[in-house]
Amino acid sequence: MRIHFVVVPPHGGEADFGFDLELPAVPREGDWVQVVDPLIRSAANRHDFIVGRIRWDLRANGLGGESDYETEYIGVSVEARYAISDYSCESHRRSYLSELKEGETRNEIAATMF
């Protein structure tokens, strides 16, 4: 199943970027997702995210009308926020740390994620 990830800053706002992954199921809110980048030749070669809200995209012709309506599955998107692990790659760490507010620590930002 193709899942579209929308990466948002820890405090909300406009999406930083998005990417698609082929997964066996839809991740749930609070799940930790690690994406390994095999092009990074280091033990620290991961991009880490925590799943937030899930959005199902559907099409329904005639919804709310008097007659029957047809629905169609279009896709599913998940909101993802930066997370850090011991194996997060350097570029991921820089992106995460750039989202910190002045004087804020990693633990403080993790507590505000959801």
Secondary structure, DSSP 8 states (H G I E B T S, - for coil): -EEEEEEE-TT--S--EEEEEE-SS---TT-EEEEE-TTS-SS--EEEEEEEEEEEEEEEETTTSSS--EEEEEEEEEEEEEE--TTB-HHHHHHHHHTS-TT--HHHHHHT--
